[in-house]
Amino acid sequence: MNSDENSEKNQSDLTTPVSLTRKLLKQKLMAAKPLGQWDAEWQRLDGGFAVPHREVHGYVGVFRALLRGEVMYVGCSSAAKGGKLYQRLLNFKNQEQRSNSHYGATKIRENIAAVSLEVICLGRTSKEQFFARELKRLMIELHQPAWNVRKADAKK
């Protein structure tokens, strides 16, 4: 095998195909913990998206919306200032929120009484921002939630 073929092989080994099986994806490591272990860390917040959750104020984290036990949406708060996760969740409650009008937010608002809320709080510093975004991306790959689609896809 020549050096060009080795280089191509090594580059392909570094990429993660979207079509990973759930088993392989659960084995993927995040901060020295398998994704499957992170997936067991979800904490349910009583009242769902309909009530403010002061207990998460100041935290950076990942959240998900469940409808009848099925993961419908995964999001994160990676803001370095302000209420972080608290403010992000509060935005879903506000029907007039224009900055949070994507398909997932719309579906959560439409189903706010039926949707349950779970979170993983990662920490209180800006160091967790990248980690929150990456964990969200991997959770979306793992669960393939229906409301994490683009607006164009949702209209089909």
C-alpha positions, 0 to 999 in steps of 0.5 A: 500500500503506498503512502497516498492509500495509507493517508486516505485510509487514515482519513476515512478512519477519522470520520464517523458515518451517520449510519453507525449502528446504535450499539457502536454509537453507544460505545463512542466515548465522550469525556472518558464515558461511553455514550450509552452511559451518558444516555443513562444520565437523563434527569426528569424535570417535573412540569416539563417545558410548561414551568420554569426550572430554577434548579438548572439555572446557571448550568450548561447542559443537554435536554430532550423532549419525550412524547409517550416515552419516545425521544422527539427532540434533543437540544442544548444550552451552550450559552456562556452567560445568562441563565444558560439551560434555565433560559433556554428551557424558559424560551419554549414556554413563551408562545411569542418567542420569535428567536426560538421558532424552529420546527422542534420548538414549535412542536414542543409548544404545540404539545407542551402539556403532553411532552416530558422534559429530561436534562443532563447538566454538565457544569456551570462554566463556559468550558462545557459549551463545546461538550454540550454541543457535541453531546447533543449531536451524538444524542441526535444520531443515537435517538434520531428524534423526529422534531430535530429536522429542518423546516424544509424536511418537516413540510414534506 
